[in-house]
Amino acid sequence: MAEPVPGGISVLPVHGLPEFAPGDDLAAAIAGAAPWLADGDVVVVTSKAVSKVEGRLVDVPPGADREALRLQAVEDEAVRVVARRGPLAIVQTRQGWVVAAAGIDASNVTQDALVLLPEDADASARALRARLCELLGVDVAVVVSDTFGRTWREGLTDVAVGAAGIAALTDHRGAVDAWGNRLETTRVAVVDELASAADLVKGKLSGVPVAVVRGLPYTTTAGDDEGTRPLVRLPQDDLFPYGARDLVRSREPGAELVPRAGELAAVAEAFRVASAALPEFPVVLRHGGEGDGVVDVHLSDTPNLTTALNLGALLGAAIVQLHAEGWTTRWEPVGTPGGSSLVGRLWLGTPAS
């Protein structure tokens, strides 16, 4: 008698999807190709498909230098250059990712285009999740994946650049292992593991942009869906903020910028005072991840010239107010405008005594 097959996790490719173009209904295509989706599944979609339907493309006119356009696009998408060697640049994108060439891809796309990363892949994942629920009546999580290199290791792997309906990190800190050891630092990037597992059936050359992971128990999100923001390492936690031999010098944190508690209340009060002339301006402030001394600034309205100018005016007035109270500050524009994405991080140091 055969032994029963143990339970486990299945990774299923979604075949039959078309070549996507701007304006296509990605969710409808997935629903048509995978009507078997079920509650608890995780739908992993390559970022390239998302970018194509959202029009995140750079046109390459006939006769144009495609490589020159790609290098210019890298400069346009970067907020900080970490290292550069010849035409290769490691940069930080507006979304907060540190990645080669700003994640811009010239493969699996026609010769007259380049593909940028999605403007806000977390928002894309949320919209895709809601649309799949509308079409199929299923409650699934969605991960948007992209291919990244890895520090100190050869080879590529897929990681998550967007997520919805699933916590990005599984936190085991404080748990006790089988030998009685308390875990102090263990947090598992479960959405990255899902992205990598899904790529085993999607592949780079097979033309399969979507896969489904089934059977994985995961922590769902409720209320404020943070997406992949918890994966972005804060500057004060980064032991290697710059390159070595190929260092591109950027700003260096001032010695006086030592994080202290109470910064969120101080920033909120400064913005309240500064916003007297802009009472309806849609700014949201949150702690920057886990670190004291960093406040994330969000722009909850759709970005345009007016909101950009208003944010600049409001931020400047708030910083002046903070300086008047003795705080030291540093502003880092590291996010993507729109939705719940970051537009930047405001660092505060100890008030003058």
C-alpha positions as CSV (number, residue, x, y, z in Angstrom):
1,M,0.0,0.0,0.0
2,A,1.4,3.4,-1.0
3,E,2.3,5.8,1.7
4,P,0.1,8.9,1.8
5,V,1.6,12.0,0.2
6,P,2.3,14.6,2.8
7,G,0.7,18.0,2.6
8,G,2.7,21.0,1.5
9,I,2.8,24.1,-0.7
10,S,2.0,24.1,-4.4
11,V,3.4,26.6,-6.9
12,L,1.2,26.8,-10.0
13,P,2.0,28.6,-13.2
14,V,-0.8,30.6,-14.9
15,H,-0.7,29.7,-18.6
16,G,-2.5,31.4,-21.5
17,L,-1.9,35.0,-20.6
18,P,-1.5,37.5,-23.5
19,E,1.3,40.0,-24.2
20,F,0.1,43.0,-22.1
21,A,-0.1,46.6,-23.3
22,P,-1.0,49.9,-21.7
23,G,-4.6,50.0,-20.6
24,D,-5.2,46.2,-20.5
25,D,-7.2,44.7,-17.7
26,L,-4.6,42.6,-16.0
27,A,-7.0,41.2,-13.4
28,A,-9.5,40.1,-16.0
29,A,-6.8,38.3,-17.9
30,I,-5.7,36.5,-14.8
31,A,-9.3,35.6,-13.8
32,G,-9.9,34.2,-17.3
33,A,-6.7,32.1,-17.2
34,A,-7.1,31.0,-13.6
35,P,-10.8,30.6,-12.7
36,W,-9.6,28.0,-10.2
37,L,-8.2,30.7,-7.8
38,A,-9.3,30.0,-4.2
39,D,-9.4,31.8,-0.9
40,G,-5.9,32.0,0.7
41,D,-4.0,31.7,-2.6
42,V,-1.1,34.1,-3.2
43,V,-1.1,35.5,-6.7
44,V,2.5,36.5,-7.7
45,V,2.7,38.8,-10.7
46,T,5.9,40.0,-12.4
47,S,6.3,43.7,-12.1
48,K,6.9,43.9,-15.9
49,A,3.2,42.9,-16.5
50,V,2.1,45.5,-14.1
51,S,4.3,48.2,-15.6
52,K,3.1,47.4,-19.1
53,V,-0.6,47.7,-18.3
54,E,0.1,50.9,-16.3
55,G,2.1,52.4,-19.2
56,R,5.4,52.6,-17.3
57,L,7.4,52.4,-20.5
58,V,10.0,54.5,-22.1
59,D,9.5,54.8,-25.9
60,V,12.6,54.2,-28.1
61,P,12.1,56.0,-31.4
62,P,13.5,54.4,-34.6
63,G,17.2,55.0,-34.9
64,A,17.5,56.2,-31.3
65,D,20.3,55.0,-29.0
66,R,18.5,52.5,-26.8
67,E,21.4,52.2,-24.3
68,A,21.7,56.0,-24.0
69,L,17.9,56.3,-23.3
70,R,18.2,53.5,-20.7
71,L,21.1,55.3,-18.9
72,Q,19.1,58.5,-18.9
73,A,16.1,56.7,-17.5
74,V,18.2,55.3,-14.7
75,E,19.3,58.8,-13.7
76,D,15.7,60.0,-13.9
77,E,14.4,57.2,-11.6
78,A,17.2,57.4,-9.0
79,V,17.1,59.5,-5.9
80,R,20.6,58.5,-4.8
81,V,23.5,56.8,-6.6
82,V,25.2,54.3,-4.2
83,A,28.0,53.1,-6.5
84,R,28.9,53.3,-10.2
85,R,31.3,51.5,-12.4
86,G,31.3,52.4,-16.1
87,P,27.7,52.2,-17.3
88,L,26.5,50.1,-14.3
89,A,25.0,52.1,-11.5
90,I,23.6,50.9,-8.2
91,V,20.9,53.4,-7.2
92,Q,18.1,54.0,-4.7
93,T,14.8,54.4,-6.4
94,R,11.9,56.7,-5.4
95,Q,10.2,53.6,-4.0
96,G,13.2,53.0,-1.6
97,W,14.7,50.0,-3.4
98,V,18.5,49.8,-3.8
99,V,19.0,48.0,-7.1
100,A,21.1,47.9,-10.2
101,A,19.9,50.3,-13.0
102,A,16.9,51.4,-11.0
103,G,15.2,48.2,-11.9
104,I,14.8,49.3,-15.6
105,D,14.5,46.3,-17.9
106,A,15.2,45.9,-21.6
107,S,14.4,42.2,-21.7
108,N,11.0,40.6,-22.5
109,V,9.9,43.8,-24.2
110,T,10.0,45.0,-27.8
111,Q,13.0,46.8,-29.1
112,D,11.2,50.1,-29.2
113,A,10.6,50.3,-25.4
114,L,12.1,50.0,-21.9
115,V,10.2,49.0,-18.9
116,L,10.3,50.9,-15.6
117,L,9.3,49.6,-12.2
118,P,5.7,50.3,-11.3
119,E,5.2,53.8,-9.9
120,D,3.6,52.4,-6.7
121,A,3.6,48.5,-6.8
122,D,1.8,48.3,-3.4
123,A,-1.1,50.3,-4.8
124,S,-1.0,48.2,-7.9
125,A,-1.2,45.0,-5.8
126,R,-4.1,46.4,-3.7
127,A,-6.1,47.3,-6.9
128,L,-5.4,43.8,-8.4
129,R,-6.5,42.1,-5.3
130,A,-9.7,44.0,-5.1
131,R,-10.5,43.4,-8.8
132,L,-9.9,39.6,-8.5
133,C,-12.3,39.6,-5.5
134,E,-14.8,41.4,-7.7
135,L,-14.4,39.1,-10.6
136,L,-14.0,35.7,-8.9
137,G,-15.3,36.3,-5.4
138,V,-12.0,35.1,-3.8
139,D,-9.9,36.5,-1.1
140,V,-6.3,36.2,-2.2
141,A,-3.1,38.0,-1.4
142,V,-1.1,39.6,-4.2
143,V,2.7,40.0,-4.6
144,V,4.3,42.0,-7.3
145,S,7.8,40.6,-8.0
146,D,10.9,41.8,-9.7
147,T,14.4,40.4,-10.3
148,F,17.2,41.8,-8.1
149,G,20.8,41.0,-7.7
150,R,22.1,40.2,-4.2
151,T,24.9,41.8,-2.3
152,W,28.0,39.6,-2.1
153,R,26.4,36.8,-4.1
154,E,26.3,35.9,-7.7
155,G,23.1,35.2,-9.5
156,L,19.6,36.8,-9.5
157,T,16.4,36.0,-7.6
158,D,13.0,37.5,-7.6
159,V,11.9,39.7,-4.7
160,A,8.7,41.5,-3.8
161,V,8.4,45.2,-4.8
162,G,4.6,45.3,-4.1
163,A,2.2,43.4,-1.9
164,A,-1.4,43.4,-0.6
165,G,-3.4,41.3,1.7
166,I,-0.3,39.7,3.3
167,A,2.2,40.9,5.9
168,A,5.6,41.5,4.3
169,L,7.5,40.3,7.3
170,T,6.9,37.4,9.7
171,D,8.3,38.5,13.0
172,H,9.7,35.7,15.2
173,R,11.4,38.0,17.7
174,G,10.6,37.0,21.2
175,A,9.7,33.5,20.3
176,V,11.6,30.6,21.9
177,D,13.1,27.8,19.8
178,A,13.1,24.1,20.6
179,W,16.3,24.4,22.7
180,G,15.0,27.3,24.8
181,N,16.8,30.1,22.9
182,R,14.9,33.3,22.6
183,L,15.0,34.7,19.0
184,E,16.2,38.3,19.0
185,T,16.5,39.4,15.4
186,T,14.6,36.8,13.2
187,R,12.2,38.4,10.8
188,V,11.4,36.5,7.7
189,A,10.7,38.4,4.4
190,V,7.9,36.0,3.5
191,V,6.8,38.0,0.4
192,D,10.4,37.8,-1.0
193,E,10.3,34.0,-0.5
194,L,7.0,33.8,-2.3
195,A,8.4,35.9,-5.2
196,S,11.4,33.6,-5.5
197,A,9.3,30.4,-5.3
198,A,6.9,31.7,-7.9
199,D,9.8,32.4,-10.3
200,L,10.6,28.7,-10.4
201,V,7.5,28.1,-12.5
202,K,7.4,31.5,-14.2
203,G,11.1,31.6,-15.3
204,K,12.8,34.3,-17.3
205,L,12.2,32.9,-20.8
206,S,9.0,30.9,-20.6
207,G,6.5,33.8,-21.1
208,V,4.6,33.0,-17.9
209,P,4.2,36.3,-15.9
210,V,1.9,35.0,-13.2
211,A,2.0,32.1,-10.7
212,V,-0.1,31.1,-7.7
213,V,1.3,29.8,-4.4
214,R,-1.3,27.6,-2.7
215,G,-1.3,26.0,0.8
216,L,0.9,28.6,2.6
217,P,-0.6,29.9,5.9
218,Y,0.3,33.5,6.1
219,T,-0.5,36.6,8.2
220,T,-3.2,38.7,6.5
221,T,-3.4,42.4,6.7
222,A,-6.2,44.4,8.0
223,G,-6.8,48.2,8.1
224,D,-3.7,49.9,7.0
225,D,-2.0,47.6,4.4
226,E,1.6,48.5,4.6
227,G,2.6,46.5,1.5
228,T,6.3,46.2,1.1
229,R,7.3,49.3,3.0
230,P,8.5,47.3,6.0
231,L,11.1,45.8,3.8
232,V,12.9,49.1,3.1
233,R,15.8,49.3,5.5
234,L,16.0,52.7,7.2
235,P,19.2,54.7,6.9
236,Q,20.0,54.4,10.6
237,D,19.9,50.6,10.4
238,D,22.1,50.4,7.3
239,L,25.7,49.4,8.1
240,F,26.6,49.8,4.4
241,P,24.9,52.9,3.1
242,Y,27.6,53.6,0.5
243,G,29.8,51.6,-1.9
244,A,33.5,50.9,-1.3
245,R,35.9,51.2,-4.2
246,D,33.2,52.5,-6.5
247,L,31.8,54.9,-3.8
248,V,29.7,57.8,-5.1
249,R,29.7,60.3,-2.2
250,S,26.4,61.4,-1.0
251,R,25.3,63.3,2.1
252,E,26.7,61.8,5.3
253,P,24.5,61.7,8.4
254,G,25.5,64.5,10.8
255,A,27.0,63.3,14.1
256,E,24.3,65.3,15.9
257,L,21.5,63.4,14.3
258,V,21.1,60.9,17.1
259,P,17.5,59.6,17.2
260,R,15.5,60.4,20.3
261,A,11.9,59.6,21.3
262,G,9.2,62.2,20.9
263,E,10.0,63.2,17.4
264,L,6.6,62.2,15.9
265,A,4.8,64.5,18.2
266,A,7.2,67.3,17.5
267,V,6.9,66.9,13.7
268,A,3.1,66.7,14.0
269,E,3.0,70.0,15.9
270,A,5.3,71.7,13.5
271,F,3.2,70.6,10.6
272,R,0.1,71.8,12.4
273,V,1.5,75.2,12.9
274,A,2.9,75.4,9.4
275,S,-0.3,74.3,7.8
276,A,-2.4,77.3,9.0
277,A,-2.4,78.5,5.4
278,L,-3.1,75.0,3.9
279,P,-5.6,73.5,6.3
280,E,-6.8,70.9,3.8
281,F,-3.5,69.8,2.6
282,P,-3.4,66.0,2.6
283,V,-0.2,65.0,4.5
284,V,0.0,61.9,6.7
285,L,2.9,61.4,9.2
286,R,4.1,58.1,10.5
287,H,7.0,56.7,12.4
288,G,9.7,55.6,9.9
289,G,9.7,51.9,10.4
290,E,11.0,50.9,13.8
291,G,13.6,53.6,14.4
292,D,13.1,56.6,16.6
293,G,14.2,59.9,15.0
294,V,12.7,59.2,11.5
295,V,9.2,60.3,10.4
296,D,7.7,59.1,7.1
297,V,5.8,61.8,5.2
298,H,3.0,60.6,2.9
299,L,1.0,62.5,0.3
300,S,-2.5,61.1,0.3
301,D,-3.8,63.0,-2.7
302,T,-2.9,62.3,-6.4
303,P,0.4,64.2,-7.0
304,N,0.3,67.2,-9.4
305,L,2.2,70.5,-9.6
306,T,0.0,72.2,-7.0
307,T,0.4,69.4,-4.4
308,A,4.1,69.3,-5.1
309,L,4.5,73.0,-4.5
310,N,2.3,72.9,-1.5
311,L,4.3,70.1,0.0
312,G,7.5,72.0,-0.5
313,A,6.1,75.1,1.1
314,L,4.6,73.1,4.0
315,L,7.8,71.0,4.6
316,G,10.0,74.1,4.5
317,A,7.8,75.9,7.1
318,A,7.7,72.9,9.3
319,I,11.4,72.5,9.3
320,V,11.8,76.2,10.1
321,Q,9.5,75.6,13.1
322,L,11.5,72.6,14.2
323,H,14.7,74.5,14.0
324,A,13.2,77.2,16.1
325,E,12.5,74.6,18.7
326,G,16.1,73.4,18.6
327,W,15.8,70.3,16.6
328,T,18.3,69.3,13.9
329,T,16.8,67.9,10.7
330,R,17.6,66.2,7.4
331,W,15.1,65.6,4.6
332,E,15.4,62.5,2.3
333,P,13.1,62.3,-0.7
334,V,12.9,58.5,-0.9
335,G,9.3,57.7,-1.8
336,T,6.8,57.7,-4.6
337,P,4.1,60.4,-4.6
338,G,0.6,59.2,-4.5
339,G,-1.6,56.8,-2.5
340,S,0.0,55.7,0.8
341,S,3.5,55.7,-0.6
342,L,6.3,57.7,1.0
343,V,7.3,61.0,-0.5
344,G,10.2,61.3,1.9
345,R,11.7,60.8,5.4
346,L,12.4,63.6,7.8
347,W,15.2,62.8,10.3
348,L,15.3,64.6,13.6
349,G,18.2,65.0,16.0
350,T,18.4,65.9,19.7
351,P,17.0,69.4,20.5
352,A,19.7,71.8,21.6
353,S,19.9,71.7,25.4
